[in-house]
Amino acid sequence: MTTLGAGSSDVLQHLLLDRAIKVGIVVVALGILALGMRAIWRRASRPPRAPRP
């Protein structure tokens, strides 16, 4: 019966690690998305350049 308890502990640890990795991936993806949106926002809100004489 103790091996079953140790096995379930290993499964729980694996599931928690898997969840942490997935959360990390989502956080990184949201950061990249925010940087991209910021760059697009800045480029779109910049007034057009005046032509040089």
C-alpha positions in Angstrom: 0.0 0.0 0.0 2.9 2.4 0.6 4.1 2.0 -3.0 0.6 3.2 -4.2 1.0 6.3 -2.0 4.4 7.0 -3.3 3.2 6.5 -6.9 0.3 8.9 -6.4 2.8 11.4 -4.9 4.9 11.2 -8.0 1.9 11.6 -10.2 0.8 14.7 -8.3 4.3 16.2 -8.5 4.3 15.5 -12.3 0.9 17.2 -12.7 2.0 20.2 -10.7 5.2 20.6 -12.7 3.2 20.2 -15.9 0.7 23.0 -14.8 3.6 25.3 -13.8 5.3 24.8 -17.2 2.0 25.6 -19.0 1.4 28.7 -16.8 4.9 29.8 -17.6 4.3 29.4 -21.4 1.1 31.4 -21.2 2.8 34.2 -19.2 5.7 34.4 -21.7 3.2 34.4 -24.7 1.2 37.2 -23.1 4.4 39.2 -22.6 5.3 38.8 -26.2 1.8 39.7 -27.3 1.9 42.9 -25.1 5.2 44.0 -26.6 3.9 43.4 -30.1 0.7 45.4 -29.4 2.7 48.2 -27.9 5.0 48.4 -31.0 1.9 48.4 -33.3 0.2 51.1 -31.1 3.2 53.3 -31.2 3.7 53.0 -35.0 0.0 53.6 -35.7 -0.3 56.6 -33.4 2.8 58.3 -34.8 2.0 61.2 -37.1 3.2 60.8 -40.7 6.6 62.3 -41.5 6.7 65.6 -43.4 8.4 65.3 -46.8 11.9 66.8 -47.0 12.2 69.9 -49.3 
